[in-house]
């Protein structure tokens, strides 16, 4: 079965409880959770005038196609009360597919690997905790190498 890596983020409400519930929901609907990083706090990226985020990376094996996995992620966000108003706005839960095996997919609904993964420390730091040696299918660099080369200076603090 394919292995997917997800990034969970929350900056509204009880962030830690939201992430914990999201992991449980994804385990029930998307596949078998095989690794979970610690929780990392970071200032908001994009729209910066909002509360800090907690982020967590999740590894899962799944029988779902990438599109069906995206649907499960979006459903998990909805169950957490996610409202989509403007891009990069505050949210109860955000679930992004970072990697899906060595797949490269560019469709209107989904891009895998996540197109901004190499430039986001808040994604690379937790992902490195659980998948440092995984190779990015486009760059050929490992996740750890992507983190070492990342120019993003945003502080990412393990909590």
Residue pairs with C-beta under 8 A, 6 or more apart in sequence:
1 31
1 61
1 62
1 63
2 61
2 62
2 100
2 101
2 103
3 34
3 59
3 60
3 61
3 62
3 100
3 101
4 30
4 31
4 59
4 60
4 61
4 62
4 66
4 69
4 97
4 99
4 100
4 101
5 57
5 58
5 59
5 97
5 98
5 99
5 100
5 127
5 130
5 131
5 134
6 26
6 57
6 58
6 60
6 73
6 95
6 96
6 97
6 98
7 55
7 56
7 57
7 58
7 94
7 95
7 96
7 98
7 114
7 123
7 126
7 127
8 19
8 22
8 23
8 55
8 56
8 57
8 58
8 93
8 94
8 95
9 53
9 54
9 55
9 56
9 91
9 93
9 94
9 96
9 122
10 18
10 19
10 22
10 53
10 54
10 80
10 91
10 92
10 93
10 94
11 44
11 50
11 51
11 52
11 53
11 54
11 90
11 91
12 51
12 90
12 91
12 92
13 81
13 92
15 53
15 54
16 39
16 54
18 80
18 92
18 93
19 39
19 54
19 56
19 93
21 79
21 80
22 76
22 80
22 93
22 95
23 33
23 36
23 56
23 58
25 76
25 79
26 33
26 58
26 60
26 72
26 73
26 76
26 95
27 33
27 60
29 72
29 75
29 76
30 60
30 62
30 64
30 69
30 72
30 73
30 76
31 60
31 61
31 62
31 63
31 64
31 69
32 60
32 61
32 62
33 58
33 59
33 60
34 59
34 60
34 61
35 58
35 59
35 130
35 131
36 56
36 57
36 58
36 59
36 130
37 56
37 57
37 58
37 126
37 127
37 129
37 130
38 56
38 126
38 129
38 158
38 159
39 54
39 55
39 56
39 158
39 159
40 54
40 55
40 56
40 122
40 125
40 126
40 156
40 157
40 158
40 159
41 52
41 53
41 54
41 55
41 156
41 157
41 159
42 52
42 53
42 55
42 121
42 122
42 154
42 155
42 156
42 157
43 52
43 53
43 154
43 155
44 50
44 51
44 52
44 53
44 88
44 90
45 53
45 88
45 120
45 122
45 152
45 154
46 87
46 88
47 86
47 87
47 88
47 89
47 90
50 89
50 90
51 90
53 122
54 159
55 122
55 123
55 126
55 156
56 126
57 98
57 123
57 126
57 127
57 129
57 130
57 131
58 130
59 130
59 131
62 69
64 72
66 97
66 100
66 103
66 105
66 110
66 112
67 109
67 110
69 97
69 100
70 97
70 109
70 110
73 95
73 96
73 97
74 95
76 93
76 95
77 91
77 92
77 93
77 94
77 95
80 92
80 93
81 92
81 93
82 91
82 92
82 93
82 94
83 91
83 92
96 114
96 123
97 110
97 112
97 114
98 113
98 114
98 117
98 123
98 127
99 112
99 113
99 114
99 117
99 131
99 134
99 136
99 137
100 112
100 113
102 135
102 137
103 112
103 113
103 137
104 112
104 113
104 137
104 138
105 111
105 112
113 136
113 137
113 138
114 123
116 123
117 123
117 124
117 127
117 136
117 146
118 124
118 136
118 139
118 146
118 149
118 150
119 150
119 151
119 152
120 150
120 152
121 147
121 150
121 152
121 153
121 154
121 156
122 152
122 154
122 156
124 143
124 146
124 147
124 150
125 147
125 156
126 156
127 134
127 143
128 143
128 144
128 147
131 143
132 142
132 143
132 144
133 142
133 143
133 144
134 142
134 143
135 141
135 142
135 143
136 142
136 143
136 146
139 146
141 149
